[in-house]
Every structure is written in structure tokens, then in C-alpha cells.
Amino acid sequence: MDGQAVWSLSRSTFDNTSFLVAMHDLLGHAVAAELMMNSVISAHLGRNLETILLLEAKAISQMSVNSRISLLEEIMQQEGWDQDFPFVVPVLRAIFAMRNKLAHSVAYGFDLSVRSSVRRGSVSEESIPIQTITGLSRSAHFVTNVEMSFLQVRALPESYWTAD
């Protein structure tokens, strides 16, 4: 093996490792976003702590992700929170669209960023740039760790903050 082939092979391995790390990071943020969505919706709909916990554990978590995003969007519009947090819903939609794309496809060939999937008998291939995944991971990190935390505080009933 000449030096060029070794460099090409190690570069390919580095690219694939980077892609796997970025995928893992994004999927972790998707899980955190899903849990925060459940928490915000439950906090808004529940009247007291017991109801909130029951909703979060038994009801909200049973809904599809798209239904939860739509419900969160409706709550945010009703309360006027969509003006303060305009990126929450679009970022959530993008996170879960990419999560589904990654979860329902397989790597095609030696390049992990080229994904192949079959839907209703139709085979499709798509190249997903690592920059797309890392950019979405950064947005997801901010939305789940900062903006949705503020939403959760706003959504909690007043009884949560009082000694009653």
C-alpha cells in the first residue's frame, strides 16, 4: 500500500468516525427534546404536581412526536410564548425529521453520510453533510437546554410556586 492509499483510508475512517459522533450527539439531543416537550406540555395542562407527573408519564408520552410538537405549538400560540421563543417549534421539527431520516436509513457503501432507505418499494439515496447534523445539534442543544427550560418554568401552575 502506498502512502496515498493509507492517507485516503485513514481520512475515510476519520470522516466516518466524525459522522458517527455527530449522529450520536444529535440523537441524544432528540431524546432530551422529547423529554422536555413532555414536561412543558404536562406542566401547562396539569393543575398540580401529581397531575403534571401523571400526564407526563402516562398520557403525553403516548402521543406521536408530531402530535406533541403541534400541541406545544398550539399552547405557545395561545399563551403568546411563540413571540418570545420563535425557534423552538422549527428546530424541534428539524430535529425529529433528521432523527427519522437517520433511524430509517442505512449507510450505503463506505461513506456513512450517504444514506439509503426504502419507502413503499422505492429506494432512495441521500447524502447528509456532517455540517447539517452538527449545526442542527448546536441548535437543538440551545433549544432543549435553554429555551425549553424557560418554557417549562412559564408553563408550571402557580400552585407549584406557592406553599399551598
C-alpha positions as CSV (number, residue, x, y, z in Angstrom):
1,M,0.0,0.0,0.0
2,D,1.5,3.4,-0.9
3,G,1.3,6.5,1.3
4,Q,-1.6,8.0,-0.7
5,A,-3.8,4.9,-0.2
6,V,-3.0,4.8,3.5
7,W,-3.9,8.6,3.8
8,S,-7.1,8.1,1.9
9,L,-8.1,5.1,4.1
10,S,-7.3,7.0,7.3
11,R,-9.1,10.1,6.1
12,S,-12.2,8.0,5.3
13,T,-12.1,6.4,8.8
14,F,-11.8,9.8,10.4
15,D,-14.8,11.1,8.3
16,N,-16.9,8.1,9.3
17,T,-16.0,8.4,12.9
18,S,-16.8,12.1,12.9
19,F,-20.2,11.4,11.3
20,L,-21.0,8.7,13.9
21,V,-20.1,11.1,16.7
22,A,-22.3,13.8,15.2
23,M,-25.2,11.4,14.7
24,H,-24.9,10.2,18.3
25,D,-24.9,13.8,19.5
26,L,-28.0,14.7,17.5
27,L,-29.9,11.6,18.7
28,G,-29.0,12.5,22.3
29,H,-30.5,16.0,21.8
30,A,-33.6,14.4,20.2
31,V,-34.2,12.3,23.3
32,A,-33.7,15.4,25.5
33,A,-36.0,17.5,23.3
34,E,-38.7,14.8,23.5
35,L,-38.5,14.7,27.3
36,M,-38.6,18.5,27.6
37,M,-41.6,18.6,25.3
38,N,-43.4,16.1,27.5
39,S,-42.5,18.2,30.5
40,V,-43.6,21.5,29.1
41,I,-46.9,20.2,27.8
42,S,-47.7,18.4,31.1
43,A,-46.8,21.4,33.2
44,H,-49.1,23.6,31.1
45,L,-52.0,21.1,31.2
46,G,-51.7,19.9,34.8
47,R,-53.3,21.7,37.7
48,N,-51.0,20.4,40.4
49,L,-47.8,18.4,40.7
50,E,-49.5,15.0,40.9
51,T,-51.5,15.7,37.7
52,I,-48.4,17.0,35.9
53,L,-46.4,13.9,36.7
54,L,-49.3,11.6,35.7
55,L,-49.8,13.4,32.4
56,E,-46.1,13.3,31.7
57,A,-45.7,9.6,32.5
58,K,-48.9,8.2,31.1
59,A,-50.6,10.5,28.6
60,I,-48.3,12.9,26.8
61,S,-45.6,10.3,26.2
62,Q,-48.1,8.1,24.4
63,M,-48.7,10.7,21.7
64,S,-46.7,10.8,18.5
65,V,-43.8,13.2,18.2
66,N,-45.6,15.2,15.5
67,S,-48.8,15.5,17.7
68,R,-46.7,16.7,20.6
69,I,-45.0,19.3,18.5
70,S,-48.4,20.5,17.2
71,L,-49.8,20.6,20.7
72,L,-46.8,22.5,22.0
73,E,-47.1,24.9,19.1
74,E,-50.8,25.5,19.9
75,I,-50.0,26.1,23.6
76,M,-47.2,28.5,22.7
77,Q,-49.6,30.5,20.4
78,Q,-52.4,30.6,23.0
79,E,-50.0,31.9,25.7
80,G,-48.1,34.2,23.4
81,W,-44.9,32.4,24.0
82,D,-44.2,31.9,20.3
83,Q,-43.1,35.5,20.1
84,D,-40.5,35.0,22.8
85,F,-39.3,31.7,21.6
86,P,-39.7,31.7,17.8
87,F,-37.2,29.0,17.1
88,V,-38.5,26.2,19.3
89,V,-41.0,24.6,17.0
90,P,-39.0,24.9,13.8
91,V,-35.9,23.4,15.5
92,L,-38.0,20.6,17.0
93,R,-39.5,19.8,13.6
94,A,-36.0,19.7,12.1
95,I,-34.5,17.6,14.9
96,F,-37.2,14.9,14.6
97,A,-37.2,14.9,10.8
98,M,-33.4,14.3,10.8
99,R,-33.8,11.7,13.6
100,N,-36.3,9.8,11.5
101,K,-34.1,10.1,8.4
102,L,-31.1,8.6,10.3
103,A,-33.2,6.0,12.1
104,H,-34.9,4.7,9.0
105,S,-31.9,4.5,6.6
106,V,-28.7,2.6,6.4
107,A,-25.2,3.7,5.3
108,Y,-24.6,3.0,1.6
109,G,-21.1,1.8,0.8
110,F,-18.1,3.0,2.7
111,D,-19.3,6.6,3.3
112,L,-21.6,6.7,6.3
113,S,-23.0,10.1,5.3
114,V,-24.7,8.6,2.2
115,R,-27.9,7.0,3.5
116,S,-30.1,4.6,1.6
117,S,-33.7,3.9,2.5
118,V,-36.7,2.1,1.1
119,R,-40.2,3.6,1.3
120,R,-43.2,1.8,-0.2
121,G,-40.9,-0.1,-2.5
122,S,-39.0,2.9,-3.7
123,V,-35.3,3.0,-3.0
124,S,-33.7,6.4,-2.3
125,E,-30.2,7.6,-1.5
126,E,-29.4,10.8,0.2
127,S,-26.1,12.4,1.2
128,I,-26.3,14.1,4.6
129,P,-23.5,16.6,5.1
130,I,-21.9,16.4,8.6
131,Q,-22.3,20.2,8.8
132,T,-26.0,19.8,8.6
133,I,-26.0,17.4,11.6
134,T,-23.6,19.4,13.7
135,G,-25.4,22.7,13.0
136,L,-28.7,21.1,14.0
137,S,-27.1,19.6,17.1
138,R,-26.0,23.1,18.2
139,S,-29.5,24.5,17.6
140,A,-31.0,21.5,19.4
141,H,-28.7,22.0,22.4
142,F,-29.7,25.6,22.8
143,V,-33.4,24.9,22.3
144,T,-33.6,22.0,24.7
145,N,-31.3,23.2,27.4
146,V,-32.2,26.9,27.4
147,E,-35.4,27.9,25.7
148,M,-37.5,24.9,26.7
149,S,-36.3,25.3,30.3
150,F,-37.7,28.8,30.3
151,L,-40.9,27.4,28.7
152,Q,-41.2,24.8,31.4
153,V,-41.0,27.5,34.2
154,R,-43.7,29.6,32.4
155,A,-45.9,26.5,32.0
156,L,-45.9,25.4,35.6
157,P,-49.1,26.3,37.5
158,E,-49.0,29.0,40.2
159,S,-49.6,26.4,42.9
160,Y,-46.2,24.9,42.1
161,W,-44.6,28.1,43.3
162,T,-46.7,28.6,46.5
163,A,-46.7,26.7,49.7
164,D,-50.4,25.8,49.4
